[in-house]
């Protein structure tokens, strides 16, 4: 396995970047993409835009920089931290998990706690603990001591989970695969096109604040004004015990996901057909999937201007929106190959056919 790729995956996933606080992740993306880009700019919210080429249709490949996290809202008199979510969390995956508070003076580690189950009534023990009843313990004995540590309201919090290559080295575990894998795919797509004379201009974009409302997608698509857009993100893996196939049919390691429907967008049929034709021609494995609730940056990308034909290419991932997620290396490689090959086919004539609903 390529040590340089592993180093990039490790740095991308371990770097903190809650919504609205993506600066450190943006710096990592810039470091890895600058060798493949002709120009790197940002929009006014902080989304990074790496351009390769300067002629032909504009193709946007967008992953989001942010990860689900929390924000400190208050410090109690006894030095415990109250917080609110940044992005969607399920309370049952939060308790007793280690977290890292990003303060202005450095990182402070803590753990999410609540009232011990031993002193709850039998009825209360049967119910999930509400997030409002949780707190973060950083080992402070008072509000004053917590403040002396450097904590203040507004500081963000991210999970602690070292990047881990598992015993089967194709399986990789980390926090923030949602959506540092999309950032990695945008970088790798530009890398694959480095010495290629493609018939278009390609933009690898790291958007901000996706987890709290697709906000960076709206501003960055305005800055790029693309003709075609790909959102690259994670998707639900349905290959763990207890998951019914009709609820989540994708399996990790069996190819990237081609989203047919989500709560924010119906992918453009012509672009979808081109992706399917390309994958079939080149024997690139892929899987179909749908998401009844939720969406991706494509939900904003496709509504820009007169409309941007858009599609989502996803990576089936276990345990997203938790402290530790697992995905498969082959799915990343095949997704990058598929996106790259489709981009090579997106000349002006093909793009116009897609826009006119003729593909």
N, C-alpha and C positions, 0 to 999 in steps of 0.2 A: 504494500500500500504506500502511496506517495506521502513521504514525510512532510513535504511542504503543504499538501492539502490537509493533512491531519493537524498541522500547526495552525492553519487558518481556521479550521473548524473549532479547535480548542479556544483560540483567542476570541473568535466571534461569539461562541456560546458562553464563555466565562465572563466576558465583559458586561458590566451592568448597564442597563438601558431601559428603564421604565418609561411609559408614555410621557412625553414632554421633557424628558431628560436623556435624550439619545446621543448626546455629544460624543461620549467616549466610543460608542459603537460606530458612529459616523467616522471617527478618526481611524478606526480599524479598517472599515470598508475602504476609505480613501487610500490607506497604505497598500492594500492588496490589489486595488483596481487601477491605480494610477499608471502602472506600466502598460495597460491595455487601452487607455482612453486618450483621445486627442484633447479633451477639455473636461474639467471637473468644476461644477458650480453647485450652488445650493439655492433653494427657494427661501422665502423669508420666515418659514417655520422650521427650517433646518433639514429638510429632505435633501439628500445628496443625489446629484445628477451627473453621471459619467457618460460623455458622448464619444462615439467612435464613428468616424465618417462625416461627410457634409453634403451628401447629395442623395437624391431619390426619396422614396417614402420614409417617414419617420416611424421607427418601431420602438416601443417602450416595453422594457422588461422590468417589472417592479416587484420587489419584496419589501417587507417593512422592517425597520430597524428596532422597533420597540418590542418589549416582552411584557407579559402580565406581571404586575407587581403591586405595591401598596404605597400609600403616602401617610406620613405621620400627621395626625390632626391635633394631638395634645399630649402633654406629659402629665401624669398624675402626680399628686403630692408625694407619693411613695416611690416615684421614679419609673413607673411602668409607662409604656407607650401605647396610646390608642391610635387606630389607623383606619383608613378606608381603602377599598380596592381600587386599583387602576387596571381595568379589564375584568374579564369574567372569571370568578373563582367559585369553586364548589367547596363549601365549608368543611366537608369530610376529608379533604386532602390537605388541610392546613395545620391542624393542631400538632404540636410537638415537633414541628419542622423548623430547622435552622434557617435564619435569614440574615442578610447583610444590609445594615442601614448605611446609606450613602450621605455622610455629613460633609460639611464644608471643610473639615479638618482631617477627614479620613474615613475609613470604613470601621463600623462597630458591629460585631456579631451579636445575635440574640436568638431567642427561641419564642415561638408563638405558644401562649399558654391560655388556660381558662380555669374555671373552678374544677377541682379534681372530681372524677366520677365517684370516688369512694364516699363523698359526702352529699351526693345528689340523691333525690328520691328515686325509687325504681322507675317511675313514670318519666322523669327527666332524663334518666340514663338512656332511655330508648329513642330519644330525639337527638338529631344533630345539633351541635352547639351553634348558636347564631353568631355571625361574625362580629356583631356589635358587643357581644359578651367576651370577646377575645382581647388579648393584649400581647405586647412584645416585652419580654424580660431581657434586659441588657446587663443585669447585675449591678444596677444602680440602687442606692439605698434611699434616695430622695430626688425630688424634682431638680434641686440645685445641683446634685451630683451628676444627673443625666445631662443637664445643660453644660456643666463643666466638661463632660465628655465630648461636647460639641453638637449634641442633638438639638434640633429645633423643629417646630411644626413646618411642614412643607418638604422635609427630607423624604427621599424615596427609599423603598425597601425592595430587594429582590431576593429570590431563593438562593440557597447555597447548594451547588451540586457540581463537583468537578467533572470535566469532560472525561468520559471513560470509554475506551475501546473494550468491548466485552470478549468473552472467551472465543466466541465466533467473531472474528475481527470485522465481519461485514455489519455487525450490529454495533451501533454507537449510542451511548446514553449521555444526556446532558440536560441542563436547564436551557430554556430559551431556544430550543429548536424552532419553536414558533416565535419569530420567524427568521432566525439567523440562517436556517437552511435556504430560505428564499434569497437572502443577501448573498450567500455563497453561490447560489445558482446564477444570480445576475453577474457576479464577478467571473465565474467560470465560463459563462456564455461569451462575454467579451474576450476572455482569454482564448477560447476556441476560434474566435473570429479574427484574432490578431493578424495573421498572415493571409487572411482570406479576402478576396475582392468581392464583397457582397454588394447587391444592387440597392442598397438602402443606407440610411443612417440609423444606428442603433444606440439607444439610451439605456444604460443599466442604472436603475434608480433604487435608492434606499429611502422609503417613505417614513414619516414620523406619525405617531399617534393613531396607528391603525386600530389598536385594541380599545380605544375609547371613542371610535366613531369615524374611522377612515379619513381622518382630517388631512394628513399629509398627502394622501392620494389626490384629494381635490386641488390642493395648491400646486403639486408637482405636475399634474397632468396639464394644468393651465400653463405652466412654464415650458413644458415640452411640446404641447399641441400635437400629439402623435396621430398617425394614420391608423395604426394597429397597436393594440396593447395586450401584453401578457401579464397576468398577476401570478406570481410564483409564491406558494404558501404551503402550509401543512394541511393534511386532511385526516379524517378519522380512520384508524385501523380497526377492522372488524374481526381480527384473528385471535382475540383473547377469549378465555372462558366466559360464557354467559352472554356473549353478543350474538344476536340473531342476524343472519345474513341479510334479511330484508331491511334491517336497521343500519348496517354498515358492512358493505360487501368487500371492501378492499383488504388486501393482505400485504404486509410489508415484505419487500423483496420481489414482488411480482410486477414491478413497473410503476411509472408515475401515474397519477390519477388524472383523468380527463373529466372535469366537472360538467355535468349535463344541466344542473340546476342548483342554485342556492337561494337563500332568502333575500339576496340583494340584486341578483342578475340572472337572466337566461343567456348563456353564452351565444355569441353570434354563430349562426348555423353554417355560413360559408367558411368562416375561419375554422370552425370545428371540423368541417369536412376536410379541409386542407391538412389539418393536424392528423386526422385519422388516416388519410391517404398517404401522408409522408411516413407515419409509423408503420403502416402495412407494407409499403414498398421497401423499407429498409429493415424490416423485421425487428423493430424496436418494441419491446413489450410495453403495454399500457393497460390501465383498468378504468372502467367507467365508475362514476360515483355521483351521488346527489346529496345535498345537505338541505334539509327542510327548514332549519332555522340558522340564523347567522349568515355571514358572508365574508367577502374578502375585499381588498382594495379595488378589485374590478367593478364592484358596485358603484364606485364613484368614477372610475376611469371611463366606463362605457357611456356615461351621460355627459361627457365634456362636449361643448360646442354643438355641432349637428349630430353628435354621436360618434363613438370610436368602437369599431368592431373589436371585441375583447373576449378573452378566454382565460380560464384558470387552469394552470398545470400544478398539481399538488403532489406532496409526498406523504404517503400513508404513515402515520406516526401514532405510537401508543402513548397514552397518558399525557396528552397535551393539557395546558393550563394547570399544571401541577409542578412540583419541584423537580421531577426527573422524567424525561421523555426518551423514547427509544425509536430509532428509525434504521433504515438499511442503506448501506453505501451504494449498492447497485441501483437503487431507485434514483438517487441523486445523479449518478453518472448517466443513466438512461434519459432522465428528464433534460439534462443539459444537452445531450446529443439530439434529442427530439426538437427542442426549442431552436438550437443552432441550425439544424437542417431545414426547419420551417422558415426561419429567417432568410436562408439562402434562396428560397423560392419566392420570397415576397418582393418581386420587382414591381414597377409602377403598373404594368398591365394587370398583374394578378391582384394587386391591392384594389385597383379600380373595379375589377370583376367582383371582388368580395363586397365592396361598398355598394355596388349596384344590385346586390343580391343575385348575381349570376353564377356564382361558384357552386 
